[in-house]
């Protein structure tokens, strides 16, 4: 299975060095794994060209079967685990940073409480990387997000199972006393912010900001960039710009005295999802985690 993951990672990332970084290997260690795989198979899997690498025909065959191999292993693990119930097992989760302080503790805490014999693992990763970790079998589940109309939505993959968890409304953060702010019960029209300086977040959030502003006929003047919600709030409070922030990011943040959080006009939200490989739901530990994750849908994203 290591060989399959390595070949797929090289295909996705374009070089042995980048694949090693994505899988958490050192470059020499990954090269050794690859050489041993090529020796076992009896033919080269990768053709090296300078700093890039491309799969040989044999490598492409192996990469093409990577998902089905992973699903078959998940199914086998499920049947074996059913023999001993949930006294043993492992669930490995990836999630984006905001979820680390909100959804992840609730999910993993509930899983550990319900099934204390399980081993849980967690790594923080933004959606594109987290989805790749699921495909490569590095993690079992990923909590991710996507904005509406995202042309490059990586969830559009027939080789992934996607469970919708919740809608996360997007809010506007303004300096206190801003002329466009008519009070907590009145949404702020994005079109009224055409002359503002903007603070942008992660690449997906920045893309949403651009799309939302384009929809109302304005072009945001992005002058500051950070994906740290606390930093965004304090930058806004200091009068350095305005920003869009998902409500989930505001759950554990302290809004400083100089900032106000308001709904937007038009309203928008992002979809929070949990993603797994096909067939992995049959693995008892993963199935239990997905069942508990489904309960998160009952919790609304407050504001």
Secondary structure, DSSP 8 states (H G I E B T S, - for coil): -HHHHHHHHHHHHSSHHHHHHHHT--HHHHHHHHHHHHHHHTS--EEEETTEEEE-HHHHHHHHTHHHHHHHHHHHHHHHHHHHTTSS-EEEEEE-HHHHTTHHHHHHHHHHHH-TT-EEEEEE--HHHHHHHHHTTS-SEEEEEEETT-TT-TT--TTEEEEEEEEEEEEEEEETT-TT---TTS-EEGGGGTT-EEEE-SHHHHHHHHHHHHHTT---EEEEE---HHHHHHHHHTTS-EEEEEHHHHSS----TTEEEEEEES--EEEEEEEEETTGGGSHHHHHHHHHHHHGGGS----
